[in-house]
């Protein structure tokens, strides 16, 4: 059996790979491991867990059990898995507060805000509706280190005696979670959005109620598409993976820009008023320049992944901003940011982290800063995005029987030859997939023709083994 945790929690086909039984075991073990890491603390507070979040009047104090919060996206299987996770946590002795449908960054924020021992998000992010996933945040709303995930997996294989009597956790609901997350976003908003018209694609996901509300209260005129979740339509041809509908709506309404979120709203991509796509590299560059202008870009540095376009690196170099690169995945970006004390990181896919305001990627926070930049400058998003001149990029996925072929002598020689040919006007990146039997060959060059030719040549060597 392979490692249960992937790059962003545990995911799979709901009720096949990710069953209620697995969710219960995972939650029970997560409660044990994270409670042990926090010292198994117990403090004096209310017997009603929701009272700790301020949504109900305080009750008489008593010894408090460890606390967990759970949020989810609207997909139908989330209701089933939420019940299993809550039962697992409570059976291990944790009090549980159900936050309901809430974006992933909202759960991370509230985990930190209420001092919970852990937070759980039930979501498969941008995946299709039949999938689901379980993401776990530790104290402070931070993603778990690999070693903690490994400890949880090991605990799942062990036998334990569960608490009884008043050692069993209580489960309550908090109906003010959305409003508290909304207030947090509005406090973080850098500039009034008055005068802007924005179309927001909520992917029929977790942002469907909160995103339009936040953007309106920040001053924008808001047009909503894909904002009517029914549990079955999440990410169905909409959201950050499918921008065509947003482009049509932006042009139809004469909007200043369009914002696309994914199912759990930790991503943000954009469409400019002229219908052009503003991708992750351009958004990250605009955020870096905006924070630099505001004196909020710590150490004059931005963190991104090895997939960032050369055009992004050139734009940052011209602005005097240093770039740190990591492996693909926002968990690696977060780790680099925390180790270096950096305030901004992000990647092409639309994950952006602003550590002065959030502990994880927040698509709504990103959108507020992006729109704030447009509103404060009076410059269109299309013109602002021209700071990044993208190098043509070609990506070829080569199916292989053994991914170690990427390290073979013939392949390394072919890559070395390609790098020498491209010089400073391009680059070559080979990356074995973490989930499929593929080696990804990515080439950037001064022209699309050169990029295609070099990528195909390297890919052929990979195919030959």
C-alpha positions in Angstrom: 0.0 0.0 0.0 1.3 3.4 -0.9 1.4 6.5 1.3 -2.1 7.5 2.2 -1.4 11.3 2.2 -0.8 13.0 -1.1 0.5 16.4 -1.8 -2.7 18.0 -0.4 -4.3 15.6 2.1 -6.1 12.4 1.4 -8.2 12.2 -1.8 -10.1 9.6 -3.8 -13.4 8.5 -5.2 -15.9 9.1 -2.4 -17.4 5.8 -1.0 -14.9 3.8 -3.0 -11.4 5.0 -2.2 -12.4 7.5 0.5 -15.1 5.7 2.6 -16.7 6.8 5.8 -14.8 3.9 7.6 -11.5 5.3 6.3 -12.5 8.9 7.3 -13.4 7.8 10.8 -10.1 5.9 11.3 -8.1 8.8 9.9 -9.9 11.4 12.1 -9.4 9.3 15.2 -5.7 8.9 14.6 -5.3 12.6 13.7 -6.9 13.5 17.0 -4.6 11.2 19.0 -1.4 12.3 17.2 -2.1 16.1 17.2 -3.4 16.1 20.8 -0.2 14.3 21.8 1.9 16.9 20.0 0.1 19.7 21.8 0.8 18.1 25.1 -2.7 16.7 25.6 -3.7 20.0 27.1 -7.0 20.7 28.8 -8.1 24.1 30.0 -11.0 25.7 31.9 -13.7 26.7 29.4 -17.3 26.1 28.3 -18.7 22.5 28.0 -20.3 23.7 24.7 -17.5 23.8 22.1 -19.3 26.3 19.9 -19.3 28.8 22.8 -15.5 28.9 22.5 -16.1 30.4 19.0 -18.4 33.1 20.3 -21.5 31.9 18.5 -23.5 31.1 21.7 -23.6 32.5 25.2 -21.0 31.2 27.6 -22.1 28.3 29.8 -20.6 27.4 33.2 -16.9 26.6 32.8 -15.5 23.1 33.2 -12.4 21.2 32.1 -12.0 21.5 28.3 -11.2 18.7 26.0 -9.0 19.3 22.9 -10.8 21.2 20.2 -11.3 20.6 16.4 -13.2 22.5 13.7 -14.5 21.0 10.5 -15.5 22.7 7.3 -16.5 21.3 3.9 -17.3 22.2 0.3 -20.9 21.6 -1.0 -20.4 18.3 -2.8 -22.9 15.7 -1.7 -20.5 13.2 -0.3 -19.2 15.9 2.1 -22.2 15.5 4.3 -21.5 11.8 4.8 -17.8 12.3 5.3 -18.3 15.2 7.7 -20.3 12.9 10.0 -17.6 10.2 9.9 -14.8 12.7 10.6 -16.8 14.3 13.4 -17.5 10.9 15.0 -13.8 9.9 14.7 -12.6 13.1 16.4 -15.2 12.9 19.2 -14.5 9.2 19.8 -10.9 10.1 20.4 -11.9 12.7 23.0 -12.0 15.9 21.0 -14.7 18.5 21.1 -15.8 19.2 17.5 -17.4 22.4 16.0 -19.0 22.0 12.6 -18.4 25.1 10.5 -20.6 24.0 7.6 -19.8 25.0 4.0 -16.7 27.2 4.1 -13.7 27.8 1.9 -10.5 25.9 2.8 -8.7 29.1 3.8 -11.7 30.0 6.1 -11.2 26.8 8.0 -7.5 27.4 8.3 -8.2 31.0 9.6 -10.7 29.8 12.2 -8.4 27.0 13.3 -5.9 29.6 14.3 -8.4 32.2 15.4 -10.0 30.0 18.0 -6.9 28.1 19.1 -8.1 24.8 17.9 -5.8 21.8 18.1 -6.7 20.8 14.5 -8.9 21.8 11.6 -10.3 19.5 8.9 -11.5 20.4 5.4 -13.6 17.9 3.5 -13.0 18.8 -0.1 -11.4 17.6 -3.3 -10.7 21.2 -4.4 -10.9 21.4 -8.2 -11.6 17.7 -8.8 -14.9 16.5 -10.2 -17.9 16.0 -7.9 -17.5 12.2 -7.4 -14.2 12.7 -5.7 -13.6 14.0 -2.3 -10.7 14.6 0.1 -9.7 15.3 3.7 -7.2 18.0 4.5 -5.9 18.5 8.0 -4.5 21.7 9.5 -2.5 21.6 12.7 -2.5 24.3 15.5 -2.3 27.8 14.1 -4.0 26.7 10.8 -0.8 25.3 9.3 -0.5 22.3 6.9 1.0 19.2 8.5 4.6 18.3 8.1 5.3 15.0 6.3 6.5 13.4 9.6 3.1 14.2 11.3 1.2 12.7 8.4 3.4 9.6 8.7 2.7 9.4 12.4 -1.1 9.6 11.7 -0.8 6.8 9.1 1.2 4.6 11.6 -1.4 5.2 14.3 -4.2 4.1 12.0 -2.7 0.6 12.0 -2.5 0.4 15.8 -5.1 -0.7 18.3 -6.2 1.9 21.0 -8.6 2.1 23.9 -11.1 4.9 23.3 -12.3 7.2 26.1 -15.6 6.6 27.7 -18.1 8.7 29.8 -17.2 12.4 29.9 -14.0 11.6 28.1 -16.0 11.4 24.8 -16.0 14.6 22.8 -19.1 16.7 22.1 -20.2 17.9 18.6 -21.9 21.2 18.0 -22.4 23.6 15.1 -21.2 27.1 14.6 -23.5 29.2 12.4 -21.3 32.4 12.5 -18.3 30.9 10.8 -19.0 32.5 7.4 -19.5 35.9 8.9 -16.3 35.8 10.9 -14.3 34.7 7.9 -15.9 37.5 5.9 -14.9 40.0 8.5 -11.3 38.8 8.5 -11.2 39.3 4.7 -12.6 42.7 4.8 -10.2 43.8 7.5 -7.4 42.5 5.2 -8.7 44.3 2.1 -6.0 46.8 1.0 -8.1 49.3 -1.0 -11.8 50.1 -1.6 -13.1 48.4 -4.8 -15.6 51.2 -5.4 -16.1 51.8 -9.1 -15.1 48.2 -10.2 -17.4 45.7 -11.8 -16.3 42.1 -11.3 -17.7 38.8 -12.5 -17.0 36.0 -10.0 -17.1 32.4 -11.0 -17.7 30.4 -7.7 -17.5 27.0 -9.4 -20.7 26.1 -7.6 -18.4 25.6 -4.6 -17.5 26.7 -1.2 -17.2 30.4 -2.1 -20.7 30.7 -3.6 -22.1 32.7 -0.7 -19.0 34.3 0.8 -17.2 35.6 -2.3 -20.0 37.8 -3.7 -20.7 39.1 -0.2 -17.1 40.1 0.5 -16.6 41.7 -2.9 -19.8 43.7 -2.6 -19.0 44.9 0.9 -15.5 45.9 -0.3 -17.2 48.2 -2.8 -17.4 46.4 -6.1 -20.4 45.8 -8.3 -20.6 42.0 -8.5 -22.0 39.7 -11.1 -22.1 36.0 -10.0 -21.9 32.9 -12.2 -21.7 29.3 -11.1 -22.9 30.4 -7.6 -25.8 27.9 -7.1 -24.3 24.7 -5.6 -26.7 21.7 -5.4 -24.1 19.2 -4.2 -23.7 17.7 -7.7 -22.6 20.5 -9.9 -19.3 21.6 -8.2 -16.6 22.3 -10.8 -18.8 21.1 -13.6 -17.4 23.0 -16.6 -16.8 26.1 -14.4 -14.3 27.5 -12.0 -10.6 28.1 -12.3 -10.1 25.0 -14.5 -12.7 26.2 -17.1 -12.3 29.9 -17.9 -14.4 30.2 -21.1 -17.7 30.9 -19.3 -16.1 33.6 -17.2 -14.6 35.2 -20.3 -18.0 35.4 -22.0 -19.6 36.9 -18.9 -16.8 39.5 -18.5 -17.3 40.7 -22.1 -21.1 40.5 -21.9 -21.3 42.7 -18.8 -18.5 45.0 -19.7 -16.8 44.1 -16.4 -13.4 45.4 -15.4 -12.3 41.9 -14.7 -13.4 38.4 -13.8 -12.3 36.2 -10.9 -12.4 32.4 -11.0 -12.3 30.2 -7.9 -12.1 26.4 -7.6 -14.4 24.2 -5.5 -12.8 25.0 -2.1 -11.7 28.6 -3.1 -8.0 28.3 -2.3 -7.3 29.2 -5.9 -7.7 32.4 -8.0 -7.2 33.0 -11.7 -8.5 36.0 -13.6 -9.9 37.3 -16.9 -9.1 40.9 -17.9 -11.7 43.3 -19.4 -10.5 42.5 -22.9 -11.1 38.8 -22.4 -7.4 37.8 -21.9 -6.4 35.3 -19.3 -4.3 36.5 -16.4 -2.5 33.4 -15.2 -0.8 32.5 -12.0 2.6 33.9 -13.0 1.1 37.3 -13.9 -1.0 37.4 -10.7 2.0 36.6 -8.5 4.1 39.3 -10.2 1.3 41.9 -9.7 1.0 40.9 -6.0 4.8 41.1 -5.5 4.9 44.5 -7.1 1.9 45.7 -5.1 3.4 44.5 -1.8 6.7 46.0 -2.7 5.1 49.3 -3.3 3.3 49.1 0.0 6.5 48.1 1.9 5.0 44.7 2.8 7.2 42.4 0.7 9.4 40.8 3.4 13.1 40.7 2.4 12.2 41.8 -1.1 11.6 38.2 -2.0 8.8 36.1 -3.6 8.6 32.3 -3.5 7.4 30.2 -6.5 7.8 26.8 -8.0 10.2 25.5 -10.7 7.3 25.8 -13.2 7.2 29.6 -13.1 7.7 31.0 -16.6 11.0 32.7 -17.4 9.0 35.8 -18.2 8.1 35.9 -14.5 11.7 35.7 -13.4 12.7 38.5 -15.8 9.9 40.8 -14.5 11.0 40.2 -10.9 14.7 40.8 -11.8 13.8 44.1 -13.4 11.9 45.2 -10.3 14.8 44.2 -8.0 12.7 41.4 -6.4 14.5 38.2 -5.5 12.9 34.8 -6.3 13.1 31.6 -4.4 12.0 28.4 -6.2 10.6 25.2 -4.8 9.2 21.9 -6.0 5.7 22.0 -7.4 3.0 22.2 -4.7 1.8 24.9 -2.4 3.0 22.8 0.7 6.6 23.3 -0.5 6.0 27.0 -1.1 4.6 27.3 2.4 7.5 25.5 3.9 10.0 27.8 2.2 8.0 30.9 3.2 7.9 29.8 6.9 11.6 29.0 7.0 12.7 32.2 5.3 10.1 34.5 6.9 8.8 35.6 3.4 5.4 37.2 3.0 4.4 36.1 -0.5 4.4 32.9 -2.5 2.4 31.3 -5.3 2.3 29.1 -8.4 0.9 29.0 -11.9 -2.2 27.0 -10.8 -3.6 29.9 -8.9 -2.5 29.1 -5.3 -1.1 32.3 -3.6 -0.1 32.7 0.0 0.2 36.1 1.8 1.5 35.1 5.2 0.7 38.5 6.8 -3.0 37.6 6.4 -3.3 33.8 6.0 -1.5 30.5 6.8 -2.5 28.9 3.5 -3.5 29.7 -0.1 -6.6 32.0 -0.1 -8.3 32.7 -3.4 -10.6 35.3 -2.0 -7.8 37.2 -0.3 -5.8 37.0 -3.6 -8.8 38.5 -5.5 -9.2 41.3 -3.0 -5.5 42.3 -3.4 -5.6 41.9 -7.2 -8.7 44.1 -7.5 -7.2 46.5 -4.9 -4.2 46.9 -7.2 -6.5 47.7 -10.2 -8.6 50.1 -8.2 -5.7 52.0 -6.5 -3.7 52.3 -9.7 -6.6 53.2 -12.1 -4.8 50.9 -14.6 -6.6 48.0 -16.3 -5.8 44.5 -15.4 -4.7 43.7 -18.9 -2.2 46.6 -18.9 -0.9 45.7 -15.4 -0.4 42.1 -16.5 1.9 43.1 -19.3 4.7 43.3 -16.7 5.2 39.6 -17.5 6.1 38.8 -21.1 5.7 35.0 -21.2 8.2 32.8 -22.9 6.5 30.2 -25.2 6.2 27.0 -23.1 5.5 23.4 -24.3 4.7 20.6 -21.9 4.7 17.0 -23.1 3.6 14.1 -20.9 5.5 11.0 -21.7 4.0 7.7 -20.4 6.7 5.4 -19.1 7.0 2.0 -17.3 9.7 3.3 -15.0 9.9 7.0 -14.0 13.5 6.6 -13.1 14.2 6.8 -16.8 14.3 10.6 -16.2 17.7 10.0 -14.5 19.2 7.7 -17.2 22.4 8.7 -19.0 20.8 9.1 -22.4 18.0 11.4 -21.1 20.4 13.5 -19.0 22.6 13.9 -22.0 19.7 15.0 -24.2 18.7 17.5 -21.6 22.2 18.8 -21.3 22.3 19.3 -25.1 19.0 21.1 -25.1 20.1 23.4 -22.3 23.2 24.3 -24.2 21.2 25.0 -27.4 18.7 27.3 -25.6 21.3 29.2 -23.6 19.9 32.0 -21.5 16.8 32.3 -23.8 15.1 29.1 -22.6 15.2 26.2 -20.2 14.3 22.5 -19.9 12.6 20.9 -17.0 12.0 17.1 -16.5 9.6 16.2 -13.7 8.3 12.7 -13.0 4.6 12.8 -12.0 3.9 12.2 -8.4 0.6 10.4 -9.2 0.8 8.8 -12.7 3.4 6.8 -14.7 4.5 9.9 -16.5 7.6 12.0 -17.1 6.7 15.6 -17.8 9.0 17.4 -20.3 8.7 21.1 -20.2 10.6 23.5 -22.5 10.5 27.3 -22.7 12.2 29.1 -25.5 12.2 32.4 -27.3 9.8 31.1 -30.0 7.0 28.5 -29.9 8.6 26.6 -32.8 11.9 26.2 -30.9 10.2 25.1 -27.7 8.1 22.5 -29.6 11.1 21.1 -31.5 13.3 20.8 -28.4 10.5 19.4 -26.2 9.7 16.7 -28.8 13.4 15.8 -29.2 13.9 15.3 -25.5 10.5 13.5 -25.1 11.6 11.0 -27.8 14.7 10.1 -25.8 12.5 9.6 -22.7 10.2 7.3 -24.7 13.2 5.3 -25.9 14.2 4.6 -22.3 
